[in-house]
Amino acid sequence: MRTCTPSAALVVAGALVVAAAGRPVAPAGAAASGPAVVLQVSRSSLRQGEAIRVTIETAAPASRPAVRFAGRSWAAYPAGGTTWRTILGTDPMTAAGRHTIAVAVVTAAGARVTAARQVTVTWVDFPRRRITFDPKQAALLTRENVEIERRKVREALRALHPQPLWQDPLLLPVRGPVSSGYGVLSVYQAQVRGFHGGVDFAVEAGTPVRAAADGIVRLAEPLPLSGNAILIDHGLGVISSYLHLSQIGVRPGQRVAKGEVIGRVGSTGLATGPHLHWGLRVNGVRVDPLPWTVQ
């Protein structure tokens, strides 16, 4: 096996509103014409590894929304006027079950307005893979290399484009069989290393790799474990990654178009043979990129 490193709407007025028969009900003492938050989500349930798109609208100008989901905070991006949006990702570490998307804003008058919506995350039985690297490859698996790679990625993604640059669906960067899917629990040298954060395509070295969507290159350089790597910013916190390349054909800051050749398949870094690792991050969470290729 060729492989690589794991890398409805609810309206709330005042402090709280409970939706009844699809209509908002204001709390006692709240003015019927008071400020409101409308929270729209793209779906009510999703599998581990999938993402949910959220739109937030306020009846009057307010602060940037504070968004909480699955135990963490999420960025909200301006979408014009009093509208904000974001995308919330899940991964194999996201607990299955019901989760609350909670949103809070502060109005110009200083009132705190909240909204909440529950969604269900469905458990996925991800498989396991065991890989033994030769001594030269295994020597790359050090804490120092992991930290170097994390730091470089963190610095490259410090500033991201706030508006969506892509259009659905995403393009498969190469055509070929999947040798290792998303979410596989990776066991390297008899040690659990975490889940596989992308999809591996078993294709020949030198195969052209194409950008999955329009975007801005944020990183294009060799990394200790991921080898020759490219990260593309597609806006709204969506980042695609292309790892273990033999050649890099773009530079940081460059605008690329969907389908444009950005590099070529290789086996650099921690890899057992030529392949492309393609990954997708959504506001810091590694999600399964394949559902994004379906309209």
Secondary structure, DSSP 8 states (H G I E B T S, - for coil): ---B----EEEEETT----BTTB----TT--TTS-EEEEEES-SEEETT-EEEEEEEESS-B---EEEETTEEE--EE-STTEEEEEEE--TTS-SEEEEEEEEEEBTTS-EEEEEEEEEEE-----EEEE---HHHHTT--HHHHHHHHHHHHHHTSS--SS----SS---SS-S-EEE-TT-EEEETTEEEEE--EEEE---TT-EEE-SSSEEEEEEEEETTTEEEEEEE-STTEEEEEEEEEEE---TT-EE-TT-EEEEEB--SSBSSSBEEEEEEETTEEE-SGGGG--
